[in-house]
């Protein structure tokens, strides 16, 4: 780029191993077709969440959903959807093992009942799932956890900490060979817990938990497009999350928790939890790492730590990012009654841009 005074500047450019998204919602049908390209364009694989309107509870459900996902991919795409099993009080350990052995399921996802979107069928009694957890420990299958209690007596800002104390920490001792992922970390307590259990427990971190606080969400009027579960927390929590993500520790890795909703669902009297950030995710992470002076650690967080925790190899292809400002699109159009979904940071200038994959 040539400046007015004749000086030439070269935009900063970094090349990293093609990243994976270890926590992704793409929904189904028209919404899936509308939002899946945003991830396929910039990621090699993604852990696909099973909390559809009709949850992915069995191996047969996962085979069918994976088929719909693959059918929606562009011709020649190398993107790999990694399927998960929606854990319920009635989940059959034999079916879970069969799905894992047949390479249909990559992991099992635990939602406490009514913890977030489409989780009414989630776990109500943790004693009932013990046989599934023991089987998973034996076969080496990871458990992914939405780590929040739903006890109405517990303050919404404390749900993560209470889940860790009451349930998660005891499980790590009682099931020492079971691998866990603490998904969408939102607090300093969560970061400290994952760090203390590194090796057995990994933790994913979203771009919006790295950028926002509850003051951003509620401090100047309610901003429904910042509403997520677990909810945004304090500046101290955000600081801890940024240190965890950018610090080079192998127990932390990328998981966008990108979760699209139609506009009317986000703006409903009881608004849906979820932030659709896939179109700006890797660029937002690069921005945070740049702000923290830790760009050299982005590749580990985005591309290497996750595959290690899951026992997989990193991608072979490379992603090229450049410090070139661009304006994020405001929305994605969705066919049918859902019409459109708004994008995180839509309409804003993003300082980093994906410029190629090789």
C-alpha positions in Angstrom: 0.0 0.0 0.0 1.4 3.4 -1.0 0.7 6.3 1.5 0.3 9.9 0.5 3.9 10.7 1.3 5.2 8.0 -1.0 6.1 5.6 1.8 5.2 1.9 1.3 3.9 -0.2 4.1 3.4 -3.9 4.1 0.4 -5.4 6.0 1.3 -7.9 8.6 0.6 -11.5 7.5 0.6 -14.8 9.4 0.2 -18.3 8.2 -1.1 -21.0 10.5 -2.2 -24.6 10.2 -5.9 -24.7 9.1 -7.9 -24.4 12.3 -10.7 -26.6 13.6 -13.8 -25.5 15.5 -14.3 -27.7 18.5 -17.8 -26.4 19.4 -20.2 -25.4 16.6 -24.0 -25.2 16.1 -25.3 -25.2 12.5 -28.9 -26.2 13.3 -30.7 -28.1 10.4 -32.5 -27.6 7.1 -32.6 -24.1 5.7 -30.6 -22.6 8.6 -27.9 -25.2 8.2 -27.6 -24.5 4.5 -27.3 -20.8 5.2 -24.7 -20.8 7.9 -22.5 -23.8 7.2 -20.5 -22.1 4.5 -19.1 -19.6 7.0 -17.3 -22.4 8.8 -16.5 -24.5 5.8 -14.6 -21.6 4.2 -12.1 -21.2 7.1 -12.0 -24.5 9.2 -11.0 -28.0 8.4 -13.2 -29.8 10.9 -15.9 -29.0 13.5 -17.5 -30.7 16.4 -21.2 -30.5 15.5 -23.5 -29.9 18.4 -26.5 -32.3 18.7 -29.2 -30.0 20.2 -31.5 -29.8 17.3 -35.2 -29.4 17.7 -35.2 -33.2 17.5 -31.9 -34.0 19.2 -29.3 -36.3 17.8 -29.7 -39.0 20.5 -28.6 -42.2 18.7 -26.1 -43.5 16.2 -28.9 -43.7 13.6 -29.8 -40.0 14.3 -26.1 -39.0 13.8 -25.8 -40.9 10.5 -28.8 -39.1 9.2 -27.7 -35.7 10.3 -24.2 -36.2 9.0 -25.7 -37.1 5.7 -27.6 -33.9 5.6 -24.5 -31.9 6.5 -22.4 -33.6 3.8 -25.1 -33.0 1.2 -25.0 -29.3 2.0 -21.2 -29.0 1.5 -19.8 -27.5 -1.7 -18.6 -29.9 -4.3 -15.1 -31.0 -3.6 -15.1 -29.6 0.0 -12.6 -31.3 2.4 -14.5 -30.1 5.5 -15.2 -32.9 8.0 -18.2 -32.7 10.4 -17.5 -34.5 13.7 -20.7 -35.8 15.2 -21.8 -35.9 18.9 -24.4 -37.8 20.8 -27.0 -35.8 22.9 -26.9 -37.4 26.3 -30.2 -38.1 28.1 -31.2 -40.0 31.2 -32.1 -43.0 28.9 -29.0 -43.1 26.6 -28.0 -46.6 25.8 -24.2 -47.3 26.5 -24.2 -50.0 23.8 -25.4 -47.6 21.2 -22.9 -45.0 22.3 -20.1 -47.5 22.0 -21.3 -48.7 18.6 -21.4 -45.2 17.2 -17.9 -44.5 18.5 -16.4 -47.8 17.2 -18.1 -47.2 13.8 -16.6 -43.7 13.7 -20.0 -42.0 13.6 -19.7 -40.4 17.0 -16.6 -38.4 18.0 -17.8 -37.5 21.5 -20.9 -37.3 23.8 -22.4 -34.0 24.8 -23.9 -33.4 28.2 -26.5 -30.7 28.6 -28.1 -30.4 32.0 -31.8 -30.2 31.2 -33.0 -26.7 30.2 -29.5 -25.2 30.4 -29.7 -23.6 27.0 -31.4 -23.9 23.6 -33.1 -27.1 22.8 -32.1 -28.9 26.0 -35.4 -29.9 27.5 -34.4 -33.5 26.8 -31.1 -33.1 28.6 -29.9 -34.9 31.7 -32.1 -34.5 34.8 -30.4 -37.0 37.1 -26.6 -37.5 36.9 -26.8 -40.8 38.6 -28.7 -42.3 35.6 -25.9 -41.5 33.2 -23.2 -43.2 35.2 -23.2 -46.4 33.1 -22.7 -44.3 30.0 -19.8 -42.4 31.5 -18.1 -45.6 32.7 -18.4 -47.1 29.3 -16.9 -44.0 27.7 -14.0 -44.1 30.1 -13.4 -47.7 29.1 -13.4 -47.1 25.3 -11.6 -43.7 25.4 -14.5 -41.5 24.2 -14.5 -37.8 25.3 -17.3 -36.2 27.3 -18.2 -32.6 26.3 -20.0 -30.6 29.0 -22.2 -27.5 29.2 -20.9 -27.0 32.7 -23.7 -25.1 34.4 -26.2 -26.1 37.0 -29.8 -25.2 36.4 -30.9 -25.0 40.1 -33.1 -21.9 40.2 -31.6 -21.0 43.6 -28.2 -20.5 42.0 -27.4 -17.1 40.6 -27.0 -17.2 36.8 -23.5 -15.7 37.1 -22.5 -18.5 39.5 -23.8 -21.5 37.6 -20.4 -22.5 36.1 -18.6 -22.3 39.4 -21.3 -24.3 41.2 -21.3 -27.0 38.5 -17.5 -27.4 38.9 -17.7 -27.7 42.6 -20.7 -30.0 42.9 -20.3 -32.2 39.8 -17.3 -31.7 37.5 -14.4 -31.8 40.0 -15.8 -35.0 41.7 -16.1 -36.7 38.3 -12.5 -36.0 37.5 -11.5 -38.0 40.6 -14.1 -40.7 40.3 -13.5 -41.3 36.6 -9.8 -40.5 36.3 -9.4 -42.0 32.7 -12.4 -40.2 31.2 -11.4 -37.2 29.0 -13.5 -34.1 29.3 -14.0 -30.9 27.5 -15.3 -27.9 29.5 -17.0 -26.1 26.7 -17.3 -22.3 26.3 -15.4 -21.3 29.4 -16.8 -18.1 30.8 -15.1 -17.4 34.1 -11.8 -17.2 36.0 -13.0 -20.1 38.1 -13.4 -22.2 35.0 -10.0 -21.4 33.6 -8.3 -22.2 36.9 -10.2 -25.5 37.1 -9.2 -26.6 33.5 -5.6 -25.6 34.2 -5.6 -27.7 37.4 -6.8 -30.8 35.5 -4.8 -30.2 32.3 -4.4 -33.4 30.4 -7.7 -34.9 31.6 -9.8 -31.7 31.0 -9.5 -29.4 28.0 -11.4 -26.1 27.7 -12.8 -24.3 24.7 -13.1 -20.5 24.6 -15.4 -18.4 22.3 -14.4 -15.2 20.6 -17.2 -13.2 22.3 -16.2 -14.3 25.8 -12.7 -13.0 25.0 -14.1 -9.6 23.8 -17.2 -8.8 25.9 -18.4 -8.4 29.5 -21.8 -8.2 31.1 -21.5 -4.4 31.0 -21.2 -4.5 27.2 -24.3 -6.7 27.2 -26.5 -4.8 29.8 -24.7 -1.5 30.6 -26.3 0.7 27.9 -29.6 -1.1 27.4 -30.2 -4.8 26.8 -28.3 -6.0 23.7 -30.0 -9.3 22.8 -27.4 -10.3 20.3 -24.9 -10.5 23.2 -27.1 -12.9 25.1 -25.5 -16.4 25.4 -25.3 -19.3 27.8 -23.1 -19.2 29.8 -23.7 -15.5 30.1 -21.0 -12.9 29.7 -19.3 -12.1 33.0 -17.0 -9.5 34.5 -13.9 -7.8 33.2 -11.8 -9.9 35.6 -13.3 -13.0 34.0 -12.6 -11.7 30.5 -9.0 -11.0 31.5 -8.5 -14.5 32.8 -10.0 -16.0 29.6 -7.7 -13.9 27.4 -4.7 -15.0 29.4 -5.8 -18.6 29.1 -6.4 -18.5 25.4 -3.3 -16.6 24.4 -0.8 -18.0 26.9 0.2 -21.0 25.0 -1.1 -23.6 27.4 -2.1 -26.8 25.7 -5.3 -27.4 27.7 -7.1 -24.4 26.0 -8.3 -24.5 22.4 -10.7 -22.9 19.9 -14.4 -23.5 20.1 -16.6 -20.7 18.7 -20.0 -21.9 20.0 -21.3 -20.1 17.0 -25.1 -20.5 17.4 -27.4 -18.9 14.8 -31.0 -17.9 15.5 -33.5 -16.2 13.3 -34.1 -12.6 14.2 -37.5 -13.2 15.7 -36.2 -15.8 18.1 -33.4 -13.5 19.4 -35.8 -10.6 19.8 -38.6 -12.7 21.4 -40.0 -11.9 24.8 -37.9 -14.8 26.0 -34.9 -14.4 23.7 -32.9 -17.4 22.5 -29.3 -17.8 23.8 -26.6 -17.9 21.2 -24.2 -15.7 19.2 -23.7 -16.4 15.5 -20.0 -15.6 15.1 -18.7 -18.1 12.5 -18.3 -15.5 9.7 -15.9 -13.5 11.9 -14.5 -16.1 14.3 -10.9 -16.7 13.3 -10.5 -13.0 12.5 -11.8 -12.1 16.0 -9.4 -14.5 17.6 -6.5 -13.0 15.6 -7.6 -9.6 16.8 -7.5 -10.7 20.5 -4.1 -12.4 20.2 -2.7 -9.3 18.4 -4.0 -7.0 21.2 -2.4 -9.3 23.8 0.9 -9.4 21.9 0.6 -13.1 21.5 0.1 -13.8 17.8 2.8 -16.4 17.9 0.5 -18.5 20.1 -2.6 -18.4 17.8 -1.7 -21.5 15.9 -1.4 -23.6 19.0 -4.8 -22.4 20.3 -6.6 -22.6 16.9 -5.0 -25.5 15.2 -3.0 -27.8 17.4 -4.2 -28.1 21.0 -7.7 -29.4 20.0 -6.5 -32.2 17.8 -4.1 -33.3 20.5 -6.9 -33.5 23.1 -9.1 -35.5 20.8 -6.3 -37.8 19.7 -6.3 -36.5 16.1 -3.7 -35.2 13.7 -3.7 -31.5 12.8 -4.8 -30.4 9.4 -2.3 -30.4 6.6 -3.5 -27.2 4.8 -2.6 -23.7 5.9 -4.7 -20.6 6.5 -3.3 -17.1 5.7 -4.4 -14.1 7.7 -3.5 -10.5 7.0 -3.8 -7.3 9.0 -6.2 -5.7 6.5 -9.4 -4.1 7.8 -12.7 -5.2 6.3 -16.3 -4.7 7.2 -18.2 -7.8 8.5 -21.5 -8.6 6.9 -24.5 -7.7 9.0 -26.6 -10.8 8.4 -27.1 -14.0 6.5 -30.2 -14.7 4.6 -32.1 -17.9 5.4 -34.7 -19.4 3.1 -38.2 -19.9 4.4 -39.9 -18.5 7.5 -36.6 -17.9 9.4 -35.6 -15.2 6.8 -32.3 -14.0 8.3 -29.8 -14.3 11.2 -27.7 -11.4 12.4 -23.9 -11.8 12.6 -21.7 -11.0 15.6 -19.8 -7.8 14.9 -21.9 -7.3 11.8 -21.3 -4.0 10.2 -18.1 -3.4 12.2 -14.5 -3.1 10.9 -12.5 -6.1 11.7 -8.7 -5.6 11.6 -7.7 -9.1 10.5 -8.9 -10.9 7.4 -8.5 -14.3 5.9 -6.8 -14.0 2.5 -6.2 -17.5 1.5 -5.9 -21.3 2.2 -3.1 -23.3 0.8 
